[in-house]
């Protein structure tokens, strides 16, 4: 695994969070649609269809959301397996918490270039973890 591949792998954590949010919002919209029809007399067929659509979406989404959750857990475990605490903390900030390198540099009162170097070292540490797992 290269540093570029490690970065792409770790980036899937935030992508997974975003996708989970999108799916959850979609389910909420379907649920709201069904509830809105519930209070309208004469809308039994529309309500039944809306409820069935929601139930089907929940069934479809369940396995997908579980897969996204497993993916995030695996990425967290990979980060936690990095032995250097400073690099591990940096990886958490970037890939779990979604901070930018610019923000981290400002927060730590360190140069952008220094944080970039640390990030490179952290990605190599992830490569090492992945090779040995």
C-alpha positions in Angstrom: 0.0 0.0 0.0 1.3 3.5 -0.9 0.7 6.7 1.1 -1.7 7.8 -1.6 -3.7 4.5 -1.2 -3.6 4.9 2.6 -5.0 8.5 2.3 -7.8 7.2 0.0 -8.6 4.4 2.4 -8.7 6.8 5.4 -10.8 9.3 3.5 -13.6 6.8 3.3 -14.4 7.4 6.9 -15.7 10.9 6.2 -17.3 9.8 3.0 -19.1 7.1 4.9 -20.4 9.6 7.5 -21.7 11.8 4.7 -23.4 8.9 3.0 -24.9 7.7 6.3 -26.3 11.2 6.8 -27.8 11.2 3.3 -29.5 7.8 3.7 -30.8 8.8 7.1 -32.2 12.0 5.8 -33.9 10.2 2.9 -35.5 7.8 5.3 -36.7 10.7 7.5 -38.3 12.3 4.4 -40.1 9.1 3.5 -41.3 8.7 7.1 -42.5 12.3 7.2 -44.4 11.8 3.9 -46.2 8.8 5.4 -47.0 10.7 8.6 -48.4 13.6 6.6 -50.8 11.3 4.8 -51.9 9.6 8.0 -54.0 12.6 9.0 -55.8 12.9 5.7 -59.1 11.0 5.4 -59.6 9.2 2.1 -55.9 8.8 1.6 -55.7 5.1 2.7 -54.1 3.9 -0.6 -51.6 6.7 -0.7 -50.8 6.2 3.0 -50.4 2.4 2.4 -48.1 3.1 -0.5 -46.0 5.7 1.4 -45.7 3.3 4.4 -44.6 0.5 2.1 -42.1 2.7 0.4 -40.7 3.7 3.8 -40.5 0.1 5.0 -38.8 -1.0 1.8 -36.3 1.8 2.0 -35.5 0.9 5.6 -35.0 -2.7 4.6 -32.7 -1.7 1.8 -30.8 0.9 3.9 -30.2 -1.4 6.9 -27.5 -3.6 5.4 -25.9 -0.6 3.6 -25.8 1.4 6.9 -24.3 -1.6 8.7 -21.6 -1.9 6.0 -20.8 1.8 6.3 -20.6 1.5 10.1 -18.2 -1.5 9.8 -16.1 0.4 7.4 -15.7 3.3 9.9 -14.9 0.8 12.7 -12.2 -0.8 10.6 -10.7 2.6 9.7 -10.7 3.6 13.4 -9.0 0.3 14.3 -6.4 0.9 11.7 -5.7 4.4 13.0 -5.6 3.1 16.6 -3.0 0.5 15.5 -0.5 3.3 14.6 2.0 3.1 17.5 3.2 6.7 17.4 0.7 8.7 19.6 1.5 12.0 17.8 0.8 10.5 14.4 -2.2 8.7 15.6 -3.7 11.9 17.1 -3.0 13.7 13.8 -4.8 10.9 11.8 -7.8 11.2 14.2 -8.0 14.9 13.7 -7.9 14.7 9.9 -9.8 11.6 9.1 -12.2 11.1 12.0 -12.8 14.7 13.0 -12.5 16.2 9.5 -10.1 19.0 10.4 -7.9 20.4 7.6 -4.2 20.6 7.8 -4.4 24.4 7.8 -6.7 24.3 10.8 -4.5 21.8 12.6 -1.4 23.9 11.9 -3.2 27.0 13.3 -4.5 25.2 16.4 -1.0 23.8 17.2 0.8 27.0 16.3 3.0 25.0 13.9 3.7 25.5 10.2 1.6 24.1 7.5 4.7 22.4 6.0 5.5 20.7 9.3 2.0 19.3 9.6 2.2 18.1 6.0 5.4 16.3 6.9 3.8 14.7 9.9 0.8 13.7 7.8 3.1 12.0 5.3 4.8 10.1 8.1 1.4 9.2 9.5 0.3 7.8 6.1 3.4 5.7 6.0 2.6 4.4 9.5 -0.8 3.4 8.2 0.9 1.6 5.3 3.0 -0.3 7.8 -0.1 -1.2 9.9 -1.9 -2.4 6.8 1.1 -4.5 5.7 1.2 -6.3 9.0 -2.5 -6.9 9.4 
